[in-house]
Amino acid sequence: MGSTQVYHKPAFLREVWALFGVGVGIILARFAVRLRTAGWRKFAGDDYMSIVVLACYTADAITVTITYLEGSNVDYTPEQISRLTEDQVDRVVYGSKMELFAWYTYATLIWSLKACMLFFFNRITFGLSEQIFVKILGVACAVTYIAVFLTITLSCYPIHRNWQVRPLPPSRCMFRAQNFYVCTILNVLTDAALLCIAIPMLCRLRISIRKKLTVGILLSSGIFVITAAIVRICKTLDVNPSALAINSWGVRETIAAIAAVNAPILKPLFQRKFW
């Protein structure tokens, strides 16, 4: 059976799994901090959402690896497809399915991180008038996630055209530029809304300086996440799109988001009393 691997860049897989190791380390460190400072009986919504993040992050690393090894329909021309055997076509179909699945894991991961932030804000505003704004934004984030999910699912219909190889489907079923636009715009808008609500809320909150510093770190990380999302779309919406470029910048964006969102929770690690 001939190989259908289009790209031969071992550095890509090294980067994917090195960043995966860093991301898993951050998430596990988060659980360690929460267990040490609160105990598992006091786990909150953001702690449980971190389990979803870990599951999606693992699935994301696996799917982009399979796509790299098997190939995807976005990386082939009609002429190249015509030279493939049936076994090779089946492998490209499998890789294309994994590329589509990676969109679901990516979107769910990013919006799960937003949920972590919202649960955190909800916890520190409990019993305060500002909590209503957190709940409203939570509804908005849920609606935007549904919009992203529907875009991924319905923008190429029937759905099997997403992994069709012979003949090659239109660009919206292979490169899926519409997914980039909808996902990035809604991602940036919801993160910006988090900042717009949280900054004035932080000034009014009657909480300790320590908690304000923690929230301040989280807000600063929000700007970092927005920047990462914008950089990804600029780097992938190229004249020569490829699954390699899409997935390379995708894994970089997700590790940036994981590190940024978990940074405030990890602050106790650097305090002597924690140890």
Backbone bond lengths (Angstrom), bond angles and torsions (degrees), N, CA, C in turn:
res aa  C-N    CA-C-N  psi(-1)  N-CA   C-N-CA  omega(-1)  CA-C   N-CA-C  phi
1 M - - - 1.471 - - 1.526 108.66 -
2 G 1.355 117.36 121.98 1.455 121.44 -178.13 1.518 112.67 -72.89
3 S 1.311 114.86 150.89 1.467 120.32 179.27 1.525 110.52 -71.95
4 T 1.323 115.81 144.17 1.468 121.40 174.76 1.522 110.60 -113.53
5 Q 1.311 116.40 11.41 1.461 120.78 179.13 1.522 109.54 -69.37
6 V 1.330 116.62 119.00 1.466 121.64 -175.11 1.523 110.95 -81.52
7 Y 1.330 115.92 -43.58 1.463 120.84 -175.37 1.523 110.11 -106.92
8 H 1.303 115.63 143.95 1.461 121.10 178.31 1.526 107.92 -126.13
9 K 1.336 113.68 74.57 1.461 121.15 -179.15 1.528 108.54 -126.59
10 P 1.324 116.81 87.30 1.473 120.23 -179.01 1.525 112.98 -54.84
11 A 1.330 116.64 -25.95 1.470 119.87 179.84 1.521 111.10 -61.58
12 F 1.346 116.97 -28.71 1.462 120.19 179.75 1.523 110.58 -63.34
13 L 1.337 116.49 -50.75 1.465 119.30 -179.74 1.523 111.66 -65.22
14 R 1.316 116.56 -36.57 1.475 119.04 177.05 1.521 110.36 -61.50
15 E 1.338 115.98 -42.08 1.463 119.63 179.58 1.521 111.17 -66.30
16 V 1.337 116.86 -45.42 1.466 120.98 -179.28 1.524 110.90 -55.70
17 W 1.326 116.67 -49.46 1.463 119.43 -174.10 1.521 112.97 -81.92
18 A 1.322 117.72 -25.02 1.470 119.72 173.11 1.526 109.79 -68.14
19 L 1.332 116.42 -45.91 1.463 120.31 177.93 1.521 110.81 -66.28
20 F 1.330 116.42 -35.33 1.464 119.74 176.65 1.528 110.04 -61.12
21 G 1.326 116.68 -44.01 1.459 120.25 178.11 1.517 112.30 -60.60
22 V 1.339 116.06 -40.86 1.469 120.39 178.10 1.525 110.19 -64.42
23 G 1.341 116.16 -45.83 1.460 120.44 -178.87 1.515 112.52 -62.34
24 V 1.327 116.55 -44.64 1.467 120.39 178.15 1.527 109.98 -63.45
25 G 1.327 116.67 -39.46 1.459 120.33 177.44 1.519 112.00 -60.23
26 I 1.336 116.44 -41.46 1.466 120.96 178.83 1.524 110.68 -64.07
27 I 1.334 116.49 -45.34 1.467 120.18 -178.22 1.528 110.72 -66.16
28 L 1.325 117.31 -42.23 1.468 120.19 178.36 1.527 111.01 -65.76
29 A 1.330 116.55 -36.84 1.468 120.08 176.38 1.520 110.25 -63.89
30 R 1.323 116.10 -36.81 1.465 120.49 177.22 1.533 110.19 -60.64
31 F 1.343 116.02 -46.99 1.456 119.51 179.17 1.529 110.97 -62.10
32 A 1.325 116.56 -38.87 1.466 120.44 179.34 1.527 110.79 -62.34
33 V 1.328 116.23 -43.17 1.466 120.80 179.39 1.520 110.50 -63.47
34 R 1.326 116.80 -46.11 1.460 120.13 -177.95 1.533 111.26 -66.13
35 L 1.320 116.91 -38.88 1.462 119.83 177.48 1.523 110.84 -64.94
36 R 1.326 116.11 -38.82 1.471 121.11 -177.94 1.521 111.32 -72.73
37 T 1.324 117.89 -37.56 1.466 121.16 -173.81 1.526 113.60 -94.47
38 A 1.338 117.80 -27.56 1.464 120.02 -175.85 1.524 113.25 -123.77
39 G 1.326 117.27 -29.77 1.464 119.87 -175.16 1.518 110.52 86.21
40 W 1.329 116.81 152.74 1.467 118.97 -174.50 1.518 112.38 -66.85
41 R 1.334 117.79 -24.75 1.465 120.05 179.07 1.530 112.09 -67.05
42 K 1.332 116.55 -20.65 1.462 120.26 -179.51 1.529 111.86 -106.89
43 F 1.316 116.31 19.46 1.456 119.06 173.90 1.522 109.24 -59.77
44 A 1.337 115.78 138.48 1.466 121.65 -178.71 1.530 109.87 -110.47
45 G 1.342 114.75 -177.56 1.457 120.26 -177.04 1.512 113.77 -56.60
46 D 1.347 116.98 -39.41 1.467 119.21 -178.87 1.526 112.07 -67.62
47 D 1.335 117.00 -28.53 1.466 119.69 177.08 1.528 110.84 -68.94
48 Y 1.329 115.80 -42.28 1.464 119.15 179.41 1.528 111.55 -70.68
49 M 1.331 117.31 -34.75 1.463 119.63 176.95 1.525 110.94 -66.19
50 S 1.325 116.80 -26.45 1.466 119.94 177.46 1.527 111.28 -65.72
51 I 1.328 116.92 -26.41 1.468 120.33 174.90 1.522 109.50 -67.44
52 V 1.341 116.35 -40.42 1.471 120.90 176.31 1.526 109.82 -63.10
53 V 1.332 115.98 -42.51 1.468 120.87 178.21 1.525 110.31 -58.50
54 L 1.327 116.74 -45.75 1.466 120.98 -179.17 1.527 111.04 -62.52
55 A 1.334 116.65 -41.90 1.471 120.54 179.66 1.525 110.88 -64.14
56 C 1.330 116.67 -45.49 1.467 120.58 179.97 1.524 111.33 -66.88
57 Y 1.315 116.13 -37.75 1.468 120.37 -179.86 1.528 110.55 -64.51
58 T 1.328 115.95 -40.37 1.464 120.51 177.50 1.523 110.72 -65.17
59 A 1.337 116.52 -46.91 1.467 120.82 179.08 1.519 111.10 -61.59
60 D 1.325 116.63 -37.81 1.462 121.21 -179.56 1.527 111.00 -63.41
61 A 1.315 116.78 -45.30 1.469 120.70 179.82 1.524 111.26 -62.79
62 I 1.327 116.35 -39.62 1.467 120.42 -179.69 1.527 111.06 -68.19
63 T 1.342 116.95 -44.65 1.466 119.84 -176.30 1.525 112.07 -66.88
64 V 1.327 118.15 -40.71 1.469 118.63 -179.58 1.530 110.64 -69.96
65 T 1.334 116.72 -28.93 1.467 119.91 175.72 1.528 110.57 -67.55
66 I 1.331 116.36 -44.78 1.469 120.25 178.61 1.523 110.68 -62.57
67 T 1.332 116.71 -42.71 1.464 120.25 179.15 1.522 110.86 -61.14
68 Y 1.318 116.81 -40.65 1.465 121.05 178.56 1.530 110.81 -62.05
69 L 1.322 116.87 -41.81 1.464 121.16 -175.84 1.529 112.96 -78.13
70 E 1.334 117.13 -34.04 1.462 120.58 -175.41 1.526 113.66 -96.42
71 G 1.319 116.86 -21.77 1.456 119.65 -175.75 1.519 111.06 90.34
72 S 1.324 116.15 166.02 1.463 122.10 -179.28 1.521 108.75 -142.43
73 N 1.333 116.92 153.88 1.469 119.81 -176.57 1.527 113.00 -61.18
74 V 1.325 118.31 -23.16 1.464 120.61 -179.77 1.528 111.78 -67.82
75 D 1.317 117.12 -19.04 1.466 121.29 -174.81 1.529 114.08 -96.51
76 Y 1.326 117.11 3.19 1.461 120.10 -176.67 1.525 111.88 -117.11
77 T 1.322 114.99 149.41 1.467 121.69 171.01 1.528 107.73 -96.07
78 P 1.342 118.23 160.22 1.468 119.99 177.22 1.529 112.64 -55.33
79 E 1.320 116.69 -37.05 1.466 120.16 179.87 1.523 111.01 -64.40
80 Q 1.334 116.58 -42.21 1.463 119.90 179.26 1.527 111.13 -66.42
81 I 1.331 116.00 -38.66 1.464 120.44 178.78 1.523 110.67 -61.71
82 S 1.313 116.68 -38.72 1.471 120.48 -177.59 1.524 112.40 -63.55
83 R 1.321 117.35 -20.97 1.464 120.89 -178.37 1.534 112.83 -93.15
84 L 1.323 117.22 -3.94 1.462 120.28 -178.55 1.523 111.31 -80.79
85 T 1.324 116.00 146.25 1.464 120.98 173.36 1.530 108.93 -78.83
86 E 1.332 116.44 170.54 1.461 120.18 179.35 1.529 110.99 -62.86
87 D 1.320 116.59 -38.77 1.468 119.89 178.05 1.529 110.84 -63.66
88 Q 1.312 116.58 -39.84 1.462 120.54 179.12 1.523 110.97 -68.02
89 V 1.323 116.25 -39.37 1.467 120.01 176.86 1.525 110.18 -60.22
90 D 1.330 116.68 -42.19 1.467 120.48 179.17 1.529 110.99 -60.64
91 R 1.324 116.96 -36.60 1.461 120.40 179.57 1.523 111.06 -69.43
92 V 1.328 116.88 -39.86 1.467 120.30 178.20 1.528 110.10 -67.33
93 V 1.334 116.53 -37.49 1.469 120.48 175.78 1.528 109.72 -59.24
94 Y 1.327 116.42 -45.21 1.466 121.08 179.34 1.523 110.99 -62.23
95 G 1.326 116.86 -44.97 1.462 120.39 177.85 1.517 112.21 -62.16
96 S 1.334 116.59 -37.04 1.469 121.10 179.19 1.525 110.91 -68.22
97 K 1.329 116.78 -36.66 1.469 120.42 176.05 1.529 110.46 -63.50
98 M 1.326 115.68 -41.11 1.459 119.63 179.07 1.530 111.53 -65.95
99 E 1.336 116.30 -35.40 1.467 119.89 178.07 1.525 110.49 -64.80
100 L 1.337 116.64 -40.51 1.468 120.01 176.17 1.527 110.17 -65.13
101 F 1.322 117.08 -44.86 1.463 120.61 179.95 1.524 111.17 -60.59
102 A 1.340 116.12 -34.39 1.466 120.36 178.87 1.523 111.51 -61.86
103 W 1.336 117.02 -30.43 1.463 119.51 176.34 1.531 110.95 -63.83
104 Y 1.324 116.60 -40.90 1.466 119.98 179.38 1.532 111.09 -67.26
105 T 1.327 116.83 -43.37 1.467 118.89 -179.45 1.525 111.00 -67.43
106 Y 1.334 116.54 -37.69 1.471 120.52 178.73 1.528 110.49 -62.94
107 A 1.335 116.74 -51.22 1.467 120.45 -177.69 1.524 111.10 -62.82
108 T 1.322 116.83 -42.89 1.468 120.24 -179.88 1.521 110.82 -64.76
109 L 1.330 117.00 -38.09 1.464 120.91 177.75 1.526 110.98 -62.70
110 I 1.333 116.67 -49.49 1.468 120.67 -177.79 1.522 111.04 -62.05
111 W 1.329 117.26 -44.22 1.473 119.16 -178.67 1.526 111.46 -75.06
112 S 1.309 118.81 -25.36 1.470 120.52 173.48 1.525 110.52 -67.09
113 L 1.333 116.50 -35.74 1.467 120.07 175.77 1.525 110.86 -65.69
114 K 1.336 116.68 -36.22 1.469 119.59 175.29 1.527 109.66 -63.36
115 A 1.339 115.65 -40.91 1.463 119.95 178.57 1.527 110.52 -61.94
116 C 1.332 116.69 -38.21 1.471 119.99 176.70 1.526 110.74 -58.84
117 M 1.338 116.10 -45.08 1.463 120.62 179.37 1.524 110.80 -63.06
118 L 1.338 116.31 -42.53 1.464 120.12 -178.14 1.526 111.30 -66.77
119 F 1.320 117.46 -41.68 1.465 120.02 177.24 1.530 110.66 -62.90
120 F 1.328 115.95 -37.63 1.464 120.28 178.23 1.526 110.37 -64.37
121 F 1.341 116.73 -47.31 1.465 120.67 177.96 1.526 110.82 -62.57
122 N 1.331 116.38 -39.11 1.459 120.29 -179.71 1.523 110.57 -63.53
123 R 1.325 115.86 -35.22 1.464 120.27 -179.31 1.524 111.70 -68.20
124 I 1.332 117.35 -42.09 1.465 119.06 -176.13 1.533 111.98 -81.25
125 T 1.355 117.18 -14.88 1.470 119.40 177.82 1.524 111.57 -103.98
126 F 1.329 117.51 11.13 1.462 120.82 -177.39 1.529 110.86 -56.87
127 G 1.327 115.08 127.50 1.457 120.56 179.76 1.510 114.77 81.68
128 L 1.331 118.12 0.10 1.460 122.33 -179.86 1.529 110.24 -104.84
129 S 1.324 116.08 156.70 1.467 120.03 -178.48 1.528 112.11 -64.17
130 E 1.331 116.23 -26.66 1.471 120.07 -178.78 1.528 112.85 -68.08
131 Q 1.328 116.68 -13.78 1.459 119.34 -176.38 1.523 112.20 -63.75
132 I 1.324 117.68 -28.14 1.462 120.96 -179.04 1.522 111.41 -61.95
133 F 1.344 116.61 -35.56 1.467 119.63 179.42 1.530 111.03 -67.30
134 V 1.310 115.84 -35.53 1.468 120.16 177.55 1.523 109.90 -64.99
135 K 1.324 117.11 -41.89 1.464 120.96 -179.61 1.533 111.09 -66.60
136 I 1.329 117.15 -39.65 1.469 120.54 178.34 1.523 110.34 -62.69
137 L 1.323 115.69 -43.65 1.461 119.67 179.44 1.527 110.71 -67.21
138 G 1.317 116.91 -31.50 1.463 120.43 176.12 1.522 111.35 -62.04
139 V 1.328 116.22 -41.93 1.471 120.72 176.81 1.523 110.12 -63.99
140 A 1.340 116.12 -42.64 1.469 120.65 179.62 1.528 110.94 -61.13
141 C 1.320 116.72 -41.75 1.472 120.16 179.19 1.527 111.01 -65.66
142 A 1.330 116.90 -37.88 1.468 120.06 177.85 1.525 110.81 -63.98
143 V 1.337 116.22 -42.28 1.471 120.71 179.64 1.528 110.63 -64.56
144 T 1.334 117.08 -42.74 1.470 119.68 -179.36 1.526 111.24 -67.62
145 Y 1.325 117.47 -33.78 1.472 119.07 176.63 1.527 110.55 -64.29
146 I 1.321 116.11 -41.68 1.468 119.91 177.40 1.526 110.20 -61.63
147 A 1.340 116.42 -40.08 1.467 120.65 178.85 1.528 111.05 -62.31
148 V 1.329 116.33 -42.59 1.472 120.47 178.36 1.527 110.36 -65.26
149 F 1.322 116.57 -44.04 1.464 121.24 -179.85 1.524 110.83 -60.28
150 L 1.320 116.76 -44.10 1.465 120.77 -179.87 1.525 111.25 -67.76
151 T 1.327 116.79 -36.07 1.467 119.98 177.48 1.524 110.61 -62.31
152 I 1.329 116.48 -46.52 1.467 120.84 179.11 1.529 110.89 -61.57
153 T 1.336 116.02 -38.67 1.462 121.17 -173.61 1.522 113.42 -81.30
154 L 1.333 117.34 -39.54 1.463 120.63 -168.82 1.521 115.40 -105.40
155 S 1.323 118.54 -11.58 1.473 119.18 -175.56 1.523 112.38 -71.31
156 C 1.319 116.93 -17.82 1.470 121.35 173.91 1.525 107.27 -124.91
157 Y 1.324 115.23 108.63 1.473 119.51 -176.04 1.522 109.83 -130.81
158 P 1.335 117.87 139.80 1.468 127.89 -4.30 1.528 111.73 -66.40
159 I 1.307 115.83 156.76 1.465 120.84 -168.18 1.528 112.86 -62.73
160 H 1.332 117.96 -26.57 1.472 118.91 -177.86 1.527 112.37 -66.04
161 R 1.327 117.21 -14.34 1.467 119.36 178.04 1.532 111.34 -68.43
162 N 1.331 116.65 -18.58 1.468 119.96 176.87 1.524 111.88 -61.41
163 W 1.310 116.84 -31.71 1.467 120.04 -179.76 1.537 112.27 -116.03
164 Q 1.312 115.89 13.81 1.467 119.71 176.89 1.529 110.38 -66.41
165 V 1.315 116.13 142.00 1.465 121.16 -178.75 1.528 111.63 -120.78
166 R 1.326 116.70 -41.35 1.461 121.09 178.75 1.516 110.29 -122.37
167 P 1.350 117.74 111.88 1.474 126.52 -10.16 1.526 110.33 -75.98
168 L 1.324 116.49 166.38 1.462 120.13 177.83 1.521 110.14 -65.11
169 P 1.327 118.06 137.25 1.464 121.69 179.40 1.528 110.92 -77.37
170 P 1.347 117.90 173.11 1.471 120.01 177.41 1.529 111.93 -66.34
171 S 1.323 115.46 167.54 1.469 121.77 -175.27 1.523 112.82 -57.28
172 R 1.338 117.39 -35.08 1.467 119.25 -177.48 1.530 111.92 -64.55
173 C 1.343 116.89 -17.17 1.460 121.10 179.04 1.525 112.60 -99.26
174 M 1.337 116.82 -10.24 1.465 120.19 -179.87 1.525 111.18 -112.84
175 F 1.325 116.72 -62.91 1.464 120.56 -179.82 1.522 111.82 -77.03
176 R 1.342 116.22 -36.62 1.463 122.93 175.52 1.529 112.64 60.58
177 A 1.322 116.38 53.11 1.469 120.18 179.04 1.519 111.34 -58.58
178 Q 1.342 116.85 -33.30 1.468 120.40 -179.37 1.525 111.07 -60.97
179 N 1.322 117.46 -33.60 1.466 120.34 177.48 1.521 111.10 -64.48
180 F 1.336 115.77 -41.34 1.463 120.26 178.70 1.522 110.90 -61.54
181 Y 1.333 116.28 -47.98 1.463 120.01 -176.56 1.525 111.33 -63.55
182 V 1.330 116.79 -51.27 1.468 120.20 -177.08 1.527 110.66 -64.62
183 C 1.321 116.55 -46.71 1.466 120.59 -176.91 1.526 111.42 -64.71
184 T 1.335 116.73 -45.30 1.467 119.77 -177.35 1.519 111.46 -68.77
185 I 1.325 117.13 -45.14 1.470 120.24 -179.08 1.525 110.66 -60.92
186 L 1.337 117.17 -48.73 1.466 119.80 -178.92 1.527 111.47 -69.62
187 N 1.312 116.87 -32.98 1.466 121.11 176.54 1.525 110.56 -63.17
188 V 1.325 116.19 -49.53 1.467 120.92 -178.65 1.528 110.80 -66.68
189 L 1.336 117.04 -41.87 1.471 120.15 -178.71 1.528 111.62 -63.46
190 T 1.328 117.22 -43.40 1.468 119.10 -179.31 1.529 111.51 -69.51
191 D 1.335 116.66 -36.95 1.469 118.92 176.08 1.526 111.14 -66.17
192 A 1.342 115.85 -39.83 1.467 119.84 177.65 1.526 110.52 -64.66
193 A 1.338 116.51 -38.78 1.467 120.22 177.76 1.523 110.72 -63.67
194 L 1.326 116.33 -39.07 1.467 119.96 175.89 1.522 111.01 -58.40
195 L 1.328 115.70 -43.07 1.467 120.13 179.72 1.521 111.15 -66.84
196 C 1.335 116.45 -44.67 1.471 120.79 -177.03 1.522 112.02 -63.73
197 I 1.308 116.60 -34.52 1.460 120.44 179.25 1.528 110.93 -80.90
198 A 1.325 115.84 -40.24 1.462 119.53 -171.87 1.521 113.95 -76.09
199 I 1.336 118.09 -33.95 1.472 119.95 -176.88 1.529 111.84 -63.17
200 P 1.359 119.11 -53.95 1.472 117.65 177.15 1.524 112.49 -65.45
201 M 1.343 115.94 -32.79 1.459 119.80 177.99 1.522 110.47 -62.58
202 L 1.323 116.44 -39.73 1.463 121.26 179.84 1.521 111.23 -62.03
203 C 1.326 116.21 -38.60 1.469 120.17 -179.18 1.522 111.61 -66.93
204 R 1.345 116.61 -33.13 1.464 120.58 -176.08 1.525 113.64 -88.03
205 L 1.321 116.24 -22.40 1.460 119.15 -174.93 1.527 112.26 -64.39
206 R 1.315 115.86 136.61 1.461 121.52 175.97 1.525 108.43 -97.10
207 I 1.308 114.53 74.28 1.457 121.02 179.13 1.523 108.43 -126.89
208 S 1.303 115.66 169.11 1.463 120.01 -176.64 1.528 111.10 -64.55
209 I 1.326 115.13 157.17 1.469 120.57 177.04 1.526 110.34 -59.06
210 R 1.323 116.72 -36.51 1.468 120.71 -179.90 1.523 110.94 -60.40
211 K 1.343 116.19 -44.63 1.466 119.50 179.25 1.524 111.07 -67.89
212 K 1.347 116.12 -36.97 1.464 118.71 178.34 1.527 111.08 -64.58
213 L 1.315 116.69 -38.15 1.463 119.95 177.50 1.526 110.79 -64.73
214 T 1.335 115.88 -39.23 1.463 120.19 178.92 1.517 110.81 -62.90
215 V 1.343 116.06 -45.60 1.465 120.16 178.28 1.522 110.34 -65.11
216 G 1.334 116.07 -37.79 1.464 119.67 178.72 1.519 112.16 -61.20
217 I 1.330 116.62 -39.68 1.467 120.79 176.65 1.518 109.96 -63.24
218 L 1.334 116.32 -41.55 1.460 120.73 -179.95 1.521 111.19 -63.90
219 L 1.332 116.55 -39.66 1.462 120.35 179.01 1.525 110.79 -66.68
220 S 1.306 116.48 -41.90 1.464 119.90 177.65 1.521 110.87 -61.50
221 S 1.327 116.23 -37.97 1.460 120.11 178.92 1.520 111.02 -66.45
222 G 1.340 116.80 -28.92 1.459 120.20 177.59 1.512 112.10 -61.35
223 I 1.325 116.78 -38.81 1.469 121.22 176.97 1.525 109.54 -64.33
224 F 1.317 116.39 -39.32 1.464 121.49 179.07 1.528 110.79 -63.21
225 V 1.330 117.07 -41.43 1.466 121.75 -179.84 1.527 110.54 -66.03
226 I 1.333 117.04 -42.15 1.467 121.05 177.50 1.523 110.17 -59.52
227 T 1.321 115.82 -44.76 1.467 120.49 179.35 1.525 111.03 -60.78
228 A 1.329 117.07 -42.81 1.467 121.45 -179.83 1.522 111.19 -62.21
229 A 1.336 117.19 -40.10 1.466 120.99 179.81 1.525 111.21 -65.77
230 I 1.331 116.81 -40.99 1.465 120.91 -179.94 1.523 110.62 -67.88
231 V 1.326 116.66 -41.86 1.472 120.35 178.79 1.523 110.22 -61.21
232 R 1.338 116.95 -40.35 1.464 119.37 -178.49 1.522 111.90 -61.67
233 I 1.328 117.11 -47.34 1.464 118.56 -176.90 1.523 111.03 -67.44
234 C 1.328 116.91 -34.48 1.473 120.00 178.38 1.527 111.21 -66.86
235 K 1.323 116.47 -35.58 1.462 120.47 -177.26 1.526 112.97 -80.52
236 T 1.334 117.37 -25.34 1.463 119.54 -175.44 1.520 113.64 -97.71
237 L 1.334 117.98 -25.93 1.469 119.84 177.78 1.520 108.65 -81.09
238 D 1.292 115.58 67.85 1.454 123.54 -174.66 1.522 109.55 -103.62
239 V 1.331 116.14 167.29 1.466 119.96 179.01 1.527 110.87 -68.02
240 N 1.321 118.01 -23.21 1.465 122.37 178.61 1.527 109.65 -122.07
241 P 1.347 117.45 75.95 1.463 120.04 -177.03 1.522 111.51 -66.25
242 S 1.314 115.78 148.41 1.465 120.64 177.99 1.517 109.12 -150.18
243 A 1.335 115.13 153.54 1.459 119.54 177.04 1.522 110.63 -62.65
244 L 1.331 116.45 -32.86 1.467 120.49 -179.77 1.525 111.15 -62.89
245 A 1.337 117.11 -46.74 1.466 120.83 179.63 1.524 110.99 -65.95
246 I 1.338 115.79 -43.17 1.468 120.38 179.92 1.525 110.40 -58.22
247 N 1.324 115.87 -48.82 1.464 120.23 -175.38 1.524 112.85 -75.94
248 S 1.337 117.02 -32.62 1.469 119.72 177.69 1.518 110.79 -60.21
249 W 1.330 116.15 -49.34 1.460 119.65 -178.63 1.521 111.74 -75.34
250 G 1.339 116.38 -25.07 1.460 119.12 176.00 1.515 112.25 -65.00
251 V 1.344 117.06 -45.30 1.470 119.37 -179.18 1.527 110.82 -69.16
252 R 1.327 117.39 -29.97 1.468 119.66 177.14 1.525 110.93 -69.74
253 E 1.328 115.92 -40.01 1.467 118.76 178.90 1.524 110.96 -65.44
254 T 1.335 116.95 -42.37 1.465 118.74 -176.30 1.530 112.33 -67.70
255 I 1.333 118.09 -37.91 1.468 118.37 178.18 1.523 110.05 -68.05
256 A 1.338 117.02 -35.19 1.465 120.05 177.36 1.522 110.32 -63.13
257 A 1.338 116.17 -42.30 1.466 120.35 -179.62 1.523 111.31 -67.64
258 I 1.327 117.36 -42.61 1.470 120.85 179.68 1.527 110.62 -62.27
259 A 1.322 116.55 -44.82 1.466 120.40 -179.92 1.523 110.96 -64.31
260 A 1.329 116.41 -42.88 1.463 120.51 -176.37 1.522 112.06 -66.86
261 V 1.320 116.77 -45.87 1.469 120.34 -176.18 1.526 111.55 -69.10
262 N 1.320 117.52 -33.25 1.467 120.28 -177.28 1.521 113.89 -89.03
263 A 1.328 117.69 -9.53 1.466 121.09 -177.32 1.535 113.38 -53.86
264 P 1.350 119.44 -46.70 1.472 118.48 -178.58 1.528 113.13 -63.45
265 I 1.339 116.27 -35.35 1.461 120.02 -178.65 1.526 110.95 -68.34
266 L 1.325 116.89 -29.11 1.463 121.04 -176.26 1.528 112.88 -83.68
267 K 1.327 117.29 -3.59 1.464 120.81 -176.76 1.536 113.50 -54.96
268 P 1.347 119.53 -39.31 1.469 119.08 179.71 1.529 114.35 -60.50
269 L 1.337 117.75 -22.34 1.462 120.22 178.95 1.528 111.94 -58.86
270 F 1.321 115.63 -25.99 1.463 120.50 -175.83 1.528 112.27 -99.13
271 Q 1.332 115.55 13.09 1.458 120.72 177.41 1.528 109.63 -108.70
272 R 1.308 116.55 136.04 1.464 121.22 -175.05 1.523 111.75 -61.18
273 K 1.326 117.38 -36.24 1.463 119.54 -175.84 1.525 112.49 -67.56
274 F 1.346 117.56 -20.33 1.466 120.25 178.47 1.522 110.41 -64.58
275 W 1.333 116.10 -35.00 1.458 120.95 -175.74 1.531 111.39 -91.92
